[in-house]
Amino acid sequence: MLYTEAKQYLLEKIKAAGVRTNPYTTWKKLRECRDSHIGAVLFEREAYTRNGSKKQFRDEAGAKHKRRKVFDRDLTFTVIIGDYTDDAVEAIFDAFISALDSGIYAAGNYIPITVDGAEWVDEDDSILKAKVAVQAAVTFHGGVYRDTDFAPLSRVELVEIEKENGKEPEYGK
């Protein structure tokens, strides 16, 4: 679900920033494009790293749960904006960057968003027909989670503690 929601989020933001055409979502279609005014949201990479962090939370009913983050999951998309002039590209790009939220919610989890940098190219350095273009890497820092419940108190068995040599037992030993 994170991939779909992240991609849709970026498509909405790039359209709201001022890209008038439908943004491209594949490299193949982008290479075949003959327009100078373009926008694209292209999947770049996905990385997983093991994580063992735990958090406790309560659901809507008030029941207590444990959530384990099994993996960190980072999805990176390349966002490309191209147009006829530097000023037009910069205006759209600034509107796009300023519209990005610090994160999104996907499947009940908060996913932080970072922009990893931007690269400006002119028509001589690019396969695009745009006179000037900017491409930025946008990363969604999510995770893979496993939820577990706490055992109810009715399942806990109480055991009697015996005294040793007439002394109270020392707790924790």
C-alpha positions, 0 to 999 in steps of 0.5 A: 500500500505504501508504494501506491499511496506515495505515488498517488500523493506525488502525482497530486502534488505535481499537478497542483504545482502547475503541471498542466499535462498528465504526469508520466509514470514510466521511463519508456513513455517519458522518452517517447514524449515530444512535449516541452512542458512535462511532469513525471513521477518515476519509481527509482528504488526501494530499500529494506534494512532490518529493524527491531524497534518496539512501540506500545499503542492503544487501538480505537477500542482501548486495547493495548498492543505492541507494534514491532518494526521488522524492517525499515522500508525506503521508497524513492521516486524521481520527480521531473518537471520540464518547461520552456524557460528556467523561470517557469520550471523554477516556479513549478518546482518551488510550488511542488517543494513547498506543497510537500508535507513532512509526511503522510499516513499510510495504513495507520503509520506515519511515513516521513518524506524527505527530498534528497536533492535536485539536479537541473539540466538543459536541453543538451544534457537531457533526453527530454524535449524541454528546454530546461528540466529539474529532477528531484529524488523524493524518499518515503521512509516507511516500514514493515510492521508486525502487531502483537497483543498483550496476554490478558490477565485471565491467562496469567497463572499466580504461583505461591512464593515460599520462604527460604530459611524463614526469610522473605524471598529477595525479589529480582534474584 
